[in-house]
Amino acid sequence: MVTWSNFDTLTSYEELPKIERVKLAEVMAGENGADRVKKYSIPMAAGLTYNYAAKQVDDQVLEGLEKLAKEAQLADKFKALYNGEVINTGEKRLVLHHLTRGQLGDAVVADGVDKRAFYVEQQEKIAEFANKVHAGEITNAAGEKFTTVVQIGIGGSDLGPRAMYLALENWAKKNGLFKMEAKFISNVDPDDAAAVLNSIDVAHSIFILVSKSGTTLETLTNESFVKDALKNAGLDASRHMIAVTSETSPLAKSEDYLAAFFMDDYIGGRFSSTSSVGGAVLSLAFGPEVFAQFLEGAAEEDKLAANENVLENPAMVDALIGVYERNVLGYPATAVLPYSQALSRFPAHLQQADMESNGKSVNRFGEPVNYPTGPVLFGEPGTNGQHSFYQLLHQGTDIVPLQFVGFKNSQIGTDVVIQGSTSQQKLCANAAAQVVAFACGKEDENLNKKFDGGRPSSIIIGETLDPKALGALLSHFENKIMFQGFVWNVNSFDQEGVQLGKVLAKKVLAHETDGALKAYSDLLNI
Ligand SMILES: O=P(O)(O)OC[C@H]1O[C@H](O)[C@H](O)[C@@H](O)[C@@H]1O
C-alpha cells in the first residue's frame, strides 16, 4: 500500500536543506570536473545517456534524494499506477499511457476490457488502415492515392504528435520510409486552417480529426472549416476524414468518417503520443513499423523508470534533482535545449506535458500545498537559442536549470567541412561548451563580462535521433513529470486550470458579459 503525503511532511524533505550546497564552478573545474562527467551518468534506452555531472549535486545530495525517493515511495507509486490504481483522483481515472507501449505489471482490466489488448488492437487497426492507404487500396473517390495527411486537433491532440512528426520527418526521408507529408491544424485562428488548406491538394488529402473528448471548440470549428473546404472543392468529406477519439465521445458513433480509432479516458491528452492519437498520423506519415519502433523505445525507457534502484533510474534522478532545484535551491523555471533542429517543437510539447501536469496549488486530495510545485518550462533548439535568450541564462539575476539534449550524428548526414570541422561537430561543440560555460563561468575584472557560473544543467546524449531514441526521450520526460508529481503529492493527470477561460469565452460569444469582460469584448470588436 502506498501513502500519499504532502512533500513538506516528509523527514527526508526536512533534511535536504541541511546538506551543504554544491559549488558547481568549483566541483566542475579541472580533473575533478572530468571525473564527475564520467561518474554522474546513467544509461538510458536506445543508446541514450543521461548525464548530470553539471548539476548541483554530489554523493551527499544524492543520498538525501535517494532517501526522499524511498520515503515518498516513488517506485511503489509508479507500480500502483501501471497496475491500474485510480491515480488521477481529480477525475477518478486510471492512468494508463504506459500500457500503449508495453506491459510493465499486471493485466489491467477496466470497464470489463483488458486495456493492453485494447490499445494493441487499435494500433493494429491503424496499421492495417495505413498500409491500405499506402498501397492505394483506400483512395479518394476518383480512385487516386492520398498523398498528404492533415491532423486537426489541439493541446495533447496536436503538440506531441506534431513534435514527433517533425522529429522523424528527415530521418524517414533519409531512410526511404517517408510515405506521406503531414500537416497540422490546431488554432481556432482562421488563418491556421486557411493557410494549411492553401498549401495542400485537398483532393489527395486525408484529414484526421483528433479529440479525446470530442467536444473541444477549436477542433470542432476546424473540422467544419475543413469540411467546408472539401465541399467547396466538390468532394465528399466522409471519404477524406478519419477520427481518433474516445469511445464515449460524441464523435465515436458518427457516420461522417471513413474510419474511427480509439483511445480512452485513461490516457491524458498530453500523454497520448504513444496511443492512437500519435499512432494514426505517424503510421500514415512513416508507416506502422516506424511507429512500432517509437513505441519500443518508449517501452524500454519505461522499464528503466520502474527500477527501484534510484541511481540507476534516469527519470527518477532527473525528477529528484528538479525537485531539489525547485524546493531547496528555489529556482523558478527550467529550459529544455535540444541541440537538434528536428526537436524544434519538443520543448513546446514538454511545456504542456510538464506545466499542465504539475502546475498545481492543491494536493491530490484538493487541499492547498505550502511549497512550490512545477516550474515554468520553455526552450528552443540550440544553437538558435544561444543567439536569443541565453544572455539571461548566463548573466541574468535568476538561475534557470537547463536540460540539454544532443546527438552525435545528424539525421540526414549531408554536411560540410568549414574551418576544419563539420556543421555537426560545430553543433555538438556548442552543446559541450555551453554546459561548461554555465557551470564554471569566467572571471573578469569588468563585471559586464564576468560569468558567475554555478548554473546547473544536465544533458541527454544519443547517437542519432531515430524512432527508438525519440520514444525513449519522450518516455523519460513523461516519467520525470510523473515522479515529480508524486513527490509534490499533486494529481499530475487533470487540468482544471484550463476551464475558466473556456467558460468566459463562451459568455463573450453569447454576449452575456458585463464589467471588464464586456470592456475587453468591445475593444476586440466581438
Ligand atoms: O483531445 P481533446 O479532448 O480535444 O482535448 C484537447 C486539449 O484540450 C484541453 O483543454 C486540455 O487542456 C488539454 O489537456 C487537451 O489535450
The ligand as a Tripos MOL2 file, in Angstrom:
@<TRIPOS>MOLECULE
LIG
   16    16     1     0     0
SMALL
NO_CHARGES

@<TRIPOS>ATOM
      1 O1         -8.3340   15.8940  -27.2530 O.co2     1 LIG1
      2 P1         -9.2990   16.9120  -26.7600 P.3       1 LIG1
      3 O2        -10.3720   16.3100  -25.9090 O.co2     1 LIG1
      4 O3         -9.8800   17.6970  -27.9080 O.co2     1 LIG1
      5 O4         -8.5240   17.9250  -25.8320 O.3       1 LIG1
      6 C1         -7.5480   18.7890  -26.2800 C.3       1 LIG1
      7 C2         -6.8890   19.5610  -25.1480 C.3       1 LIG1
      8 O5         -7.7980   20.4870  -24.6030 O.3       1 LIG1
      9 C3         -7.9830   20.6660  -23.2080 C.3       1 LIG1
     10 O6         -8.4110   21.9660  -22.9760 O.3       1 LIG1
     11 C4         -6.8230   20.3340  -22.3170 C.3       1 LIG1
     12 O7         -6.2140   21.4610  -21.7710 O.3       1 LIG1
     13 C5         -5.7470   19.5090  -22.9500 C.3       1 LIG1
     14 O8         -5.2030   18.6800  -21.9710 O.3       1 LIG1
     15 C6         -6.2640   18.6770  -24.0970 C.3       1 LIG1
     16 O9         -5.1920   17.9430  -24.6330 O.3       1 LIG1
@<TRIPOS>BOND
     1     1     2 2
     2     2     3 1
     3     2     4 1
     4     2     5 1
     5     5     6 1
     6     6     7 1
     7     7     8 1
     8     7    15 1
     9     8     9 1
    10     9    10 1
    11     9    11 1
    12    11    12 1
    13    11    13 1
    14    13    14 1
    15    13    15 1
    16    15    16 1
@<TRIPOS>SUBSTRUCTURE
     1 LIG1         1 GROUP 0 **** ****
